[in-house]
Amino acid sequence: MESREAGKIFEALASEVRLDAFRLLVRYAPDGLVAGDIARLLKLPATNLSFHLKGLVQSGLVTVEREGRFQRYRASIPLMLEIIAYLTAECCSGKPECCRKLREASGIAPEFFKAP
């Protein structure tokens, strides 16, 4: 991943509404949600939400597919994992023992770091 692409993704997530919408779609992956359900769950007017969903789609973080008269939005889990890998690729200059200590200090559940 290039810095330019990463910047575009972080710019899309800089809005609290877009961040909440993306996290909601991650929770409902891989099926995604239709726009009306996203608006209802986030308690947002549909017109406000459509602006934010458009930004997420343009960044590549979300895909949209027409289903009859509805639009179904899905989080791009591969891109999410790619951006996480981009952020952590050079963590601790390749010293796994240092990373292990930092993970333990973070308070994040150890299961989060285990490969499936």
N, CA, C and O atoms as CSV, one atom per row, in Angstrom:
chain,resi,resn,atom,element,x,y,z
A,1,MET,N,N,0.843,-1.176,0.000
A,1,MET,CA,C,0.000,0.000,0.000
A,1,MET,C,C,0.887,1.238,0.000
A,1,MET,O,O,1.901,1.294,0.697
A,2,GLU,N,N,0.499,2.204,-0.774
A,2,GLU,CA,C,1.222,3.465,-0.858
A,2,GLU,C,C,0.691,4.455,0.179
A,2,GLU,O,O,-0.466,4.361,0.588
A,3,SER,N,N,1.517,5.387,0.600
A,3,SER,CA,C,1.107,6.403,1.571
A,3,SER,C,C,-0.091,7.205,1.079
A,3,SER,O,O,-0.961,7.584,1.863
A,4,ARG,N,N,-0.127,7.456,-0.215
A,4,ARG,CA,C,-1.222,8.240,-0.782
A,4,ARG,C,C,-2.566,7.523,-0.590
A,4,ARG,O,O,-3.561,8.140,-0.210
A,5,GLU,N,N,-2.576,6.210,-0.859
A,5,GLU,CA,C,-3.799,5.426,-0.684
A,5,GLU,C,C,-4.188,5.366,0.792
A,5,GLU,O,O,-5.364,5.488,1.135
A,6,ALA,N,N,-3.199,5.176,1.662
A,6,ALA,CA,C,-3.469,5.136,3.100
A,6,ALA,C,C,-4.043,6.468,3.565
A,6,ALA,O,O,-4.975,6.497,4.369
A,7,GLY,N,N,-3.499,7.556,3.071
A,7,GLY,CA,C,-4.002,8.883,3.430
A,7,GLY,C,C,-5.457,9.066,3.033
A,7,GLY,O,O,-6.245,9.643,3.783
A,8,LYS,N,N,-5.809,8.577,1.858
A,8,LYS,CA,C,-7.188,8.662,1.371
A,8,LYS,C,C,-8.132,7.894,2.306
A,8,LYS,O,O,-9.239,8.345,2.598
A,9,ILE,N,N,-7.674,6.736,2.761
A,9,ILE,CA,C,-8.484,5.918,3.665
A,9,ILE,C,C,-8.653,6.614,5.011
A,9,ILE,O,O,-9.761,6.670,5.545
A,10,PHE,N,N,-7.574,7.138,5.556
A,10,PHE,CA,C,-7.666,7.813,6.856
A,10,PHE,C,C,-8.493,9.089,6.761
A,10,PHE,O,O,-9.190,9.455,7.707
A,11,GLU,N,N,-8.413,9.753,5.637
A,11,GLU,CA,C,-9.234,10.943,5.426
A,11,GLU,C,C,-10.720,10.572,5.462
A,11,GLU,O,O,-11.533,11.295,6.038
A,12,ALA,N,N,-11.062,9.447,4.846
A,12,ALA,CA,C,-12.455,8.995,4.850
A,12,ALA,C,C,-12.924,8.658,6.260
A,12,ALA,O,O,-14.093,8.867,6.586
A,13,LEU,N,N,-12.042,8.146,7.091
A,13,LEU,CA,C,-12.415,7.763,8.449
A,13,LEU,C,C,-12.301,8.905,9.456
A,13,LEU,O,O,-12.594,8.720,10.637
A,14,ALA,N,N,-11.876,10.087,8.997
A,14,ALA,CA,C,-11.689,11.223,9.893
A,14,ALA,C,C,-13.009,11.792,10.400
A,14,ALA,O,O,-13.025,12.541,11.377
A,15,SER,N,N,-14.101,11.449,9.755
A,15,SER,CA,C,-15.419,11.893,10.192
A,15,SER,C,C,-15.989,10.881,11.182
A,15,SER,O,O,-15.940,9.675,10.938
A,16,GLU,N,N,-16.524,11.363,12.285
A,16,GLU,CA,C,-17.113,10.475,13.290
A,16,GLU,C,C,-18.257,9.646,12.691
A,16,GLU,O,O,-18.398,8.465,13.005
A,17,VAL,N,N,-19.062,10.259,11.840
A,17,VAL,CA,C,-20.182,9.534,11.220
A,17,VAL,C,C,-19.663,8.430,10.309
A,17,VAL,O,O,-20.166,7.307,10.350
A,18,ARG,N,N,-18.654,8.738,9.480
A,18,ARG,CA,C,-18.108,7.707,8.582
A,18,ARG,C,C,-17.428,6.592,9.372
A,18,ARG,O,O,-17.539,5.419,9.016
A,19,LEU,N,N,-16.734,6.953,10.428
A,19,LEU,CA,C,-16.093,5.945,11.263
A,19,LEU,C,C,-17.150,5.034,11.898
A,19,LEU,O,O,-16.994,3.812,11.904
A,20,ASP,N,N,-18.212,5.620,12.427
A,20,ASP,CA,C,-19.296,4.825,13.020
A,20,ASP,C,C,-19.958,3.928,11.973
A,20,ASP,O,O,-20.261,2.768,12.248
A,21,ALA,N,N,-20.177,4.461,10.787
A,21,ALA,CA,C,-20.809,3.676,9.719
A,21,ALA,C,C,-19.903,2.528,9.297
A,21,ALA,O,O,-20.375,1.409,9.096
A,22,PHE,N,N,-18.621,2.789,9.162
A,22,PHE,CA,C,-17.701,1.729,8.763
A,22,PHE,C,C,-17.642,0.642,9.831
A,22,PHE,O,O,-17.689,-0.545,9.506
A,23,ARG,N,N,-17.540,1.027,11.087
A,23,ARG,CA,C,-17.497,0.034,12.171
A,23,ARG,C,C,-18.780,-0.787,12.213
A,23,ARG,O,O,-18.741,-1.987,12.485
A,24,LEU,N,N,-19.904,-0.156,11.947
A,24,LEU,CA,C,-21.176,-0.872,11.904
A,24,LEU,C,C,-21.157,-1.903,10.776
A,24,LEU,O,O,-21.588,-3.041,10.964
A,25,LEU,N,N,-20.660,-1.504,9.607
A,25,LEU,CA,C,-20.588,-2.437,8.479
A,25,LEU,C,C,-19.598,-3.564,8.736
A,25,LEU,O,O,-19.804,-4.684,8.269
A,26,VAL,N,N,-18.537,-3.287,9.467
A,26,VAL,CA,C,-17.595,-4.347,9.847
A,26,VAL,C,C,-18.316,-5.350,10.748
A,26,VAL,O,O,-18.145,-6.561,10.605
A,27,ARG,N,N,-19.118,-4.837,11.670
A,27,ARG,CA,C,-19.862,-5.712,12.580
A,27,ARG,C,C,-20.817,-6.614,11.813
A,27,ARG,O,O,-21.023,-7.766,12.197
A,28,TYR,N,N,-21.402,-6.103,10.731
A,28,TYR,CA,C,-22.374,-6.863,9.957
A,28,TYR,C,C,-21.765,-7.559,8.733
A,28,TYR,O,O,-22.488,-8.028,7.854
A,29,ALA,N,N,-20.449,-7.619,8.686
A,29,ALA,CA,C,-19.773,-8.307,7.573
A,29,ALA,C,C,-20.021,-9.798,7.678
A,29,ALA,O,O,-20.168,-10.308,8.789
A,30,PRO,N,N,-20.071,-10.501,6.595
A,30,PRO,CA,C,-19.887,-10.053,5.219
A,30,PRO,C,C,-21.183,-9.602,4.541
A,30,PRO,O,O,-21.146,-9.105,3.415
A,31,ASP,N,N,-22.328,-9.768,5.211
A,31,ASP,CA,C,-23.608,-9.469,4.568
A,31,ASP,C,C,-23.843,-7.995,4.313
A,31,ASP,O,O,-24.473,-7.638,3.318
A,32,GLY,N,N,-23.355,-7.133,5.184
A,32,GLY,CA,C,-23.577,-5.714,5.035
A,32,GLY,C,C,-24.987,-5.324,5.438
A,32,GLY,O,O,-25.734,-6.118,6.010
A,33,LEU,N,N,-25.328,-4.095,5.129
A,33,LEU,CA,C,-26.638,-3.552,5.479
A,33,LEU,C,C,-27.145,-2.662,4.362
A,33,LEU,O,O,-26.361,-2.095,3.602
A,34,VAL,N,N,-28.455,-2.543,4.267
A,34,VAL,CA,C,-29.022,-1.574,3.331
A,34,VAL,C,C,-28.989,-0.202,4.005
A,34,VAL,O,O,-28.950,-0.095,5.231
A,35,ALA,N,N,-29.006,0.826,3.188
A,35,ALA,CA,C,-28.838,2.195,3.675
A,35,ALA,C,C,-29.846,2.552,4.766
A,35,ALA,O,O,-29.486,3.196,5.751
A,36,GLY,N,N,-31.088,2.145,4.603
A,36,GLY,CA,C,-32.111,2.472,5.600
A,36,GLY,C,C,-31.798,1.880,6.958
A,36,GLY,O,O,-32.035,2.517,7.984
A,37,ASP,N,N,-31.265,0.663,6.974
A,37,ASP,CA,C,-30.896,0.030,8.249
A,37,ASP,C,C,-29.702,0.736,8.885
A,37,ASP,O,O,-29.641,0.882,10.106
A,38,ILE,N,N,-28.765,1.168,8.066
A,38,ILE,CA,C,-27.614,1.907,8.597
A,38,ILE,C,C,-28.101,3.203,9.238
A,38,ILE,O,O,-27.703,3.537,10.353
A,39,ALA,N,N,-28.955,3.925,8.537
A,39,ALA,CA,C,-29.494,5.186,9.055
A,39,ALA,C,C,-30.234,4.954,10.374
A,39,ALA,O,O,-30.065,5.710,11.330
A,40,ARG,N,N,-31.050,3.909,10.414
A,40,ARG,CA,C,-31.826,3.610,11.624
A,40,ARG,C,C,-30.906,3.254,12.791
A,40,ARG,O,O,-31.085,3.759,13.899
A,41,LEU,N,N,-29.927,2.390,12.547
A,41,LEU,CA,C,-29.030,1.961,13.618
A,41,LEU,C,C,-28.133,3.090,14.128
A,41,LEU,O,O,-27.788,3.134,15.309
A,42,LEU,N,N,-27.762,4.000,13.229
A,42,LEU,CA,C,-26.921,5.133,13.632
A,42,LEU,C,C,-27.746,6.354,14.034
A,42,LEU,O,O,-27.202,7.372,14.463
A,43,LYS,N,N,-29.070,6.238,13.888
A,43,LYS,CA,C,-29.990,7.337,14.231
A,43,LYS,C,C,-29.633,8.619,13.471
A,43,LYS,O,O,-29.475,9.696,14.047
A,44,LEU,N,N,-29.515,8.448,12.143
A,44,LEU,CA,C,-29.165,9.567,11.270
A,44,LEU,C,C,-30.215,9.739,10.189
A,44,LEU,O,O,-30.833,8.761,9.768
A,45,PRO,N,N,-30.429,10.973,9.731
A,45,PRO,CA,C,-31.299,11.166,8.571
A,45,PRO,C,C,-30.641,10.550,7.331
A,45,PRO,O,O,-29.427,10.644,7.153
A,46,ALA,N,N,-31.446,9.924,6.487
A,46,ALA,CA,C,-30.926,9.237,5.297
A,46,ALA,C,C,-30.115,10.174,4.402
A,46,ALA,O,O,-29.103,9.763,3.833
A,47,THR,N,N,-30.549,11.426,4.274
A,47,THR,CA,C,-29.823,12.357,3.394
A,47,THR,C,C,-28.424,12.640,3.920
A,47,THR,O,O,-27.476,12.721,3.139
A,48,ASN,N,N,-28.285,12.789,5.217
A,48,ASN,CA,C,-26.972,13.015,5.831
A,48,ASN,C,C,-26.099,11.782,5.648
A,48,ASN,O,O,-24.918,11.893,5.316
A,49,LEU,N,N,-26.681,10.607,5.867
A,49,LEU,CA,C,-25.926,9.369,5.762
A,49,LEU,C,C,-25.418,9.129,4.344
A,49,LEU,O,O,-24.286,8.680,4.165
A,50,SER,N,N,-26.233,9.421,3.340
A,50,SER,CA,C,-25.821,9.126,1.962
A,50,SER,C,C,-24.553,9.875,1.592
A,50,SER,O,O,-23.724,9.347,0.851
A,51,PHE,N,N,-24.383,11.087,2.088
A,51,PHE,CA,C,-23.160,11.860,1.856
A,51,PHE,C,C,-21.954,11.110,2.423
A,51,PHE,O,O,-20.917,11.011,1.766
A,52,HIS,N,N,-22.087,10.592,3.621
A,52,HIS,CA,C,-20.983,9.895,4.276
A,52,HIS,C,C,-20.701,8.535,3.637
A,52,HIS,O,O,-19.544,8.139,3.493
A,53,LEU,N,N,-21.755,7.830,3.259
A,53,LEU,CA,C,-21.549,6.542,2.592
A,53,LEU,C,C,-20.828,6.724,1.268
A,53,LEU,O,O,-19.986,5.906,0.894
A,54,LYS,N,N,-21.157,7.794,0.560
A,54,LYS,CA,C,-20.479,8.084,-0.707
A,54,LYS,C,C,-18.972,8.261,-0.479
A,54,LYS,O,O,-18.168,7.774,-1.273
A,55,GLY,N,N,-18.589,8.950,0.591
A,55,GLY,CA,C,-17.175,9.127,0.908
A,55,GLY,C,C,-16.482,7.809,1.215
A,55,GLY,O,O,-15.336,7.596,0.817
A,56,LEU,N,N,-17.176,6.926,1.920
A,56,LEU,CA,C,-16.603,5.612,2.235
A,56,LEU,C,C,-16.449,4.762,0.979
A,56,LEU,O,O,-15.458,4.049,0.822
A,57,VAL,N,N,-17.429,4.840,0.091
A,57,VAL,CA,C,-17.357,4.086,-1.163
A,57,VAL,C,C,-16.199,4.612,-2.015
A,57,VAL,O,O,-15.443,3.825,-2.585
A,58,GLN,N,N,-16.058,5.930,-2.103
A,58,GLN,CA,C,-14.980,6.516,-2.904
A,58,GLN,C,C,-13.602,6.135,-2.372
A,58,GLN,O,O,-12.648,6.039,-3.145
A,59,SER,N,N,-13.488,5.917,-1.073
A,59,SER,CA,C,-12.198,5.538,-0.489
A,59,SER,C,C,-11.875,4.065,-0.723
A,59,SER,O,O,-10.724,3.652,-0.583
A,60,GLY,N,N,-12.885,3.273,-1.079
A,60,GLY,CA,C,-12.687,1.837,-1.269
A,60,GLY,C,C,-12.974,1.018,-0.024
A,60,GLY,O,O,-12.987,-0.211,-0.082
A,61,LEU,N,N,-13.204,1.684,1.104
A,61,LEU,CA,C,-13.480,0.970,2.350
A,61,LEU,C,C,-14.827,0.266,2.350
A,61,LEU,O,O,-15.040,-0.688,3.097
A,62,VAL,N,N,-15.730,0.741,1.513
A,62,VAL,CA,C,-17.084,0.194,1.451
A,62,VAL,C,C,-17.448,-0.021,-0.011
A,62,VAL,O,O,-17.091,0.772,-0.882
A,63,THR,N,N,-18.164,-1.111,-0.259
A,63,THR,CA,C,-18.714,-1.349,-1.595
A,63,THR,C,C,-20.225,-1.211,-1.507
A,63,THR,O,O,-20.814,-1.351,-0.436
A,64,VAL,N,N,-20.838,-0.936,-2.644
A,64,VAL,CA,C,-22.292,-0.803,-2.687
A,64,VAL,C,C,-22.812,-1.621,-3.858
A,64,VAL,O,O,-22.196,-1.680,-4.922
A,65,GLU,N,N,-23.949,-2.244,-3.639
A,65,GLU,CA,C,-24.566,-3.090,-4.662
A,65,GLU,C,C,-26.073,-2.859,-4.615
A,65,GLU,O,O,-26.685,-2.843,-3.547
A,66,ARG,N,N,-26.647,-2.684,-5.784
A,66,ARG,CA,C,-28.090,-2.475,-5.853
A,66,ARG,C,C,-28.803,-3.805,-5.653
A,66,ARG,O,O,-28.441,-4.821,-6.246
A,67,GLU,N,N,-29.831,-3.775,-4.800
A,67,GLU,CA,C,-30.705,-4.925,-4.580
A,67,GLU,C,C,-32.129,-4.435,-4.760
A,67,GLU,O,O,-32.745,-3.927,-3.823
A,68,GLY,N,N,-32.645,-4.590,-5.963
A,68,GLY,CA,C,-33.989,-4.057,-6.242
A,68,GLY,C,C,-33.959,-2.548,-6.110
A,68,GLY,O,O,-33.227,-1.868,-6.829
A,69,ARG,N,N,-34.746,-2.033,-5.203
A,69,ARG,CA,C,-34.767,-0.566,-5.010
A,69,ARG,C,C,-33.875,-0.118,-3.855
A,69,ARG,O,O,-33.858,1.061,-3.502
A,70,PHE,N,N,-33.140,-1.049,-3.271
A,70,PHE,CA,C,-32.273,-0.746,-2.138
A,70,PHE,C,C,-30.805,-0.780,-2.550
A,70,PHE,O,O,-30.438,-1.383,-3.559
A,71,GLN,N,N,-29.983,-0.124,-1.752
A,71,GLN,CA,C,-28.531,-0.162,-1.922
A,71,GLN,C,C,-27.960,-0.908,-0.716
A,71,GLN,O,O,-28.206,-0.515,0.425
A,72,ARG,N,N,-27.207,-1.971,-0.954
A,72,ARG,CA,C,-26.574,-2.723,0.136
A,72,ARG,C,C,-25.107,-2.314,0.211
A,72,ARG,O,O,-24.389,-2.345,-0.789
A,73,TYR,N,N,-24.680,-1.937,1.395
A,73,TYR,CA,C,-23.313,-1.501,1.640
A,73,TYR,C,C,-22.579,-2.574,2.435
A,73,TYR,O,O,-23.123,-3.156,3.374
A,74,ARG,N,N,-21.338,-2.823,2.042
A,74,ARG,CA,C,-20.506,-3.817,2.719
A,74,ARG,C,C,-19.117,-3.231,2.977
A,74,ARG,O,O,-18.555,-2.529,2.136
A,75,ALA,N,N,-18.585,-3.533,4.146
A,75,ALA,CA,C,-17.214,-3.126,4.472
A,75,ALA,C,C,-16.248,-3.995,3.672
A,75,ALA,O,O,-16.463,-5.196,3.514
A,76,SER,N,N,-15.198,-3.382,3.176
A,76,SER,CA,C,-14.140,-4.129,2.500
A,76,SER,C,C,-13.170,-4.621,3.578
A,76,SER,O,O,-12.223,-3.929,3.953
A,77,ILE,N,N,-13.432,-5.823,4.057
A,77,ILE,CA,C,-12.590,-6.387,5.111
A,77,ILE,C,C,-11.147,-6.569,4.617
A,77,ILE,O,O,-10.217,-6.284,5.371
A,78,PRO,N,N,-10.926,-7.033,3.373
A,78,PRO,CA,C,-9.531,-7.134,2.911
A,78,PRO,C,C,-8.789,-5.792,2.960
A,78,PRO,O,O,-7.616,-5.748,3.332
A,79,LEU,N,N,-9.465,-4.702,2.586
A,79,LEU,CA,C,-8.794,-3.393,2.627
A,79,LEU,C,C,-8.562,-2.965,4.071
A,79,LEU,O,O,-7.521,-2.385,4.380
A,80,MET,N,N,-9.504,-3.237,4.953
A,80,MET,CA,C,-9.315,-2.915,6.366
A,80,MET,C,C,-8.078,-3.639,6.905
A,80,MET,O,O,-7.253,-3.038,7.592
A,81,LEU,N,N,-7.957,-4.928,6.590
A,81,LEU,CA,C,-6.796,-5.695,7.054
A,81,LEU,C,C,-5.503,-5.191,6.415
A,81,LEU,O,O,-4.445,-5.203,7.044
A,82,GLU,N,N,-5.597,-4.752,5.170
A,82,GLU,CA,C,-4.419,-4.208,4.491
A,82,GLU,C,C,-3.942,-2.920,5.165
A,82,GLU,O,O,-2.739,-2.699,5.304
A,83,ILE,N,N,-4.881,-2.076,5.580
A,83,ILE,CA,C,-4.477,-0.822,6.227
A,83,ILE,C,C,-3.892,-1.096,7.608
A,83,ILE,O,O,-2.976,-0.399,8.044
A,84,ILE,N,N,-4.418,-2.108,8.298
A,84,ILE,CA,C,-3.843,-2.500,9.589
A,84,ILE,C,C,-2.421,-3.019,9.377
A,84,ILE,O,O,-1.511,-2.673,10.131
A,85,ALA,N,N,-2.236,-3.841,8.360
A,85,ALA,CA,C,-0.903,-4.364,8.046
A,85,ALA,C,C,0.049,-3.227,7.675
A,85,ALA,O,O,1.216,-3.242,8.066
A,86,TYR,N,N,-0.443,-2.247,6.925
A,86,TYR,CA,C,0.365,-1.089,6.545
A,86,TYR,C,C,0.854,-0.355,7.795
A,86,TYR,O,O,2.014,0.048,7.874
A,87,LEU,N,N,-0.038,-0.188,8.764
A,87,LEU,CA,C,0.315,0.542,9.983
A,87,LEU,C,C,1.305,-0.224,10.855
A,87,LEU,O,O,2.121,0.381,11.551
A,88,THR,N,N,1.235,-1.526,10.817
A,88,THR,CA,C,2.039,-2.321,11.743
A,88,THR,C,C,3.238,-3.008,11.096
A,88,THR,O,O,4.004,-3.684,11.784
A,89,ALA,N,N,3.410,-2.849,9.809
A,89,ALA,CA,C,4.457,-3.577,9.079
A,89,ALA,C,C,5.856,-3.374,9.658
A,89,ALA,O,O,6.662,-4.304,9.669
A,90,GLU,N,N,6.141,-2.201,10.123
A,90,GLU,CA,C,7.493,-1.925,10.602
A,90,GLU,C,C,7.537,-1.707,12.104
A,90,GLU,O,O,8.456,-1.077,12.627
A,91,CYS,N,N,6.545,-2.231,12.782
A,91,CYS,CA,C,6.454,-2.063,14.233
A,91,CYS,C,C,7.696,-2.610,14.924
A,91,CYS,O,O,8.127,-3.734,14.665
A,92,CYS,N,N,8.245,-1.815,15.785
A,92,CYS,CA,C,9.384,-2.203,16.631
A,92,CYS,C,C,10.599,-2.652,15.814
A,92,CYS,O,O,11.410,-3.439,16.302
A,93,SER,N,N,10.730,-2.174,14.607
A,93,SER,CA,C,11.872,-2.486,13.748
A,93,SER,C,C,12.158,-3.975,13.648
A,93,SER,O,O,13.314,-4.400,13.626
A,94,GLY,N,N,11.092,-4.760,13.587
A,94,GLY,CA,C,11.253,-6.206,13.428
A,94,GLY,C,C,11.711,-6.929,14.675
A,94,GLY,O,O,12.273,-8.020,14.578
A,95,LYS,N,N,11.488,-6.354,15.844
A,95,LYS,CA,C,11.876,-6.996,17.108
A,95,LYS,C,C,10.611,-7.538,17.774
A,95,LYS,O,O,9.944,-6.816,18.515
A,96,PRO,N,N,10.278,-8.802,17.517
A,96,PRO,CA,C,9.032,-9.355,18.036
A,96,PRO,C,C,8.903,-9.308,19.555
A,96,PRO,O,O,7.796,-9.179,20.077
A,97,GLU,N,N,10.012,-9.411,20.261
A,97,GLU,CA,C,9.936,-9.385,21.725
A,97,GLU,C,C,9.460,-8.020,22.224
A,97,GLU,O,O,8.751,-7.938,23.227
A,98,CYS,N,N,9.841,-6.968,21.537
A,98,CYS,CA,C,9.388,-5.615,21.892
A,98,CYS,C,C,7.896,-5.476,21.609
A,98,CYS,O,O,7.147,-4.946,22.430
A,99,CYS,N,N,7.474,-5.953,20.452
A,99,CYS,CA,C,6.052,-5.902,20.107
A,99,CYS,C,C,5.218,-6.683,21.114
A,99,CYS,O,O,4.133,-6.245,21.495
A,100,ARG,N,N,5.709,-7.818,21.538
A,100,ARG,CA,C,4.988,-8.656,22.501
A,100,ARG,C,C,4.750,-7.869,23.793
A,100,ARG,O,O,3.644,-7.892,24.334
A,101,LYS,N,N,5.763,-7.184,24.284
A,101,LYS,CA,C,5.632,-6.387,25.511
A,101,LYS,C,C,4.631,-5.253,25.322
A,101,LYS,O,O,3.825,-4.980,26.211
A,102,LEU,N,N,4.678,-4.597,24.177
A,102,LEU,CA,C,3.754,-3.499,23.914
A,102,LEU,C,C,2.316,-3.992,23.793
A,102,LEU,O,O,1.388,-3.330,24.258
A,103,ARG,N,N,2.132,-5.165,23.164
A,103,ARG,CA,C,0.785,-5.742,23.077
A,103,ARG,C,C,0.241,-6.031,24.466
A,103,ARG,O,O,-0.915,-5.730,24.761
A,104,GLU,N,N,1.075,-6.615,25.320
A,104,GLU,CA,C,0.649,-6.925,26.687
A,104,GLU,C,C,0.298,-5.648,27.445
A,104,GLU,O,O,-0.676,-5.625,28.197
A,105,ALA,N,N,1.069,-4.602,27.258
A,105,ALA,CA,C,0.826,-3.333,27.941
A,105,ALA,C,C,-0.423,-2.621,27.415
A,105,ALA,O,O,-0.990,-1.772,28.103
A,106,SER,N,N,-0.846,-2.960,26.211
A,106,SER,CA,C,-1.991,-2.267,25.608
A,106,SER,C,C,-3.313,-2.605,26.284
A,106,SER,O,O,-4.263,-1.824,26.228
A,107,GLY,N,N,-3.373,-3.761,26.918
A,107,GLY,CA,C,-4.618,-4.167,27.553
A,107,GLY,C,C,-5.610,-4.800,26.593
A,107,GLY,O,O,-6.713,-5.166,27.000
A,108,ILE,N,N,-5.236,-4.935,25.322
A,108,ILE,CA,C,-6.101,-5.582,24.338
A,108,ILE,C,C,-6.024,-7.081,24.569
A,108,ILE,O,O,-4.945,-7.630,24.794
A,109,ALA,N,N,-7.178,-7.741,24.512
A,109,ALA,CA,C,-7.240,-9.177,24.769
A,109,ALA,C,C,-6.253,-9.926,23.862
A,109,ALA,O,O,-6.189,-9.653,22.663
A,110,PRO,N,N,-5.494,-10.858,24.420
A,110,PRO,CA,C,-4.500,-11.615,23.643
A,110,PRO,C,C,-5.110,-12.344,22.441
A,110,PRO,O,O,-4.436,-12.529,21.428
A,111,GLU,N,N,-6.376,-12.758,22.544
A,111,GLU,CA,C,-7.013,-13.484,21.440
A,111,GLU,C,C,-7.063,-12.630,20.162
A,111,GLU,O,O,-7.088,-13.159,19.051
A,112,PHE,N,N,-7.077,-11.318,20.339
A,112,PHE,CA,C,-7.126,-10.414,19.191
A,112,PHE,C,C,-5.907,-10.578,18.306
A,112,PHE,O,O,-5.992,-10.386,17.093
A,113,PHE,N,N,-4.782,-10.929,18.890
A,113,PHE,CA,C,-3.533,-10.998,18.145
A,113,PHE,C,C,-3.231,-12.372,17.571
A,113,PHE,O,O,-2.258,-12.539,16.835
A,114,LYS,N,N,-4.048,-13.345,17.896
A,114,LYS,CA,C,-3.812,-14.692,17.397
A,114,LYS,C,C,-4.396,-14.840,16.006
A,114,LYS,O,O,-5.484,-14.346,15.711
A,115,ALA,N,N,-3.653,-15.528,15.160
A,115,ALA,CA,C,-4.140,-15.806,13.800
A,115,ALA,C,C,-5.281,-16.815,13.886
A,115,ALA,O,O,-5.255,-17.712,14.729
A,116,PRO,N,N,-6.294,-16.672,13.007
A,116,PRO,CA,C,-7.417,-17.604,13.033
A,116,PRO,C,C,-7.010,-18.998,12.625
A,116,PRO,O,O,-7.846,-19.902,12.596
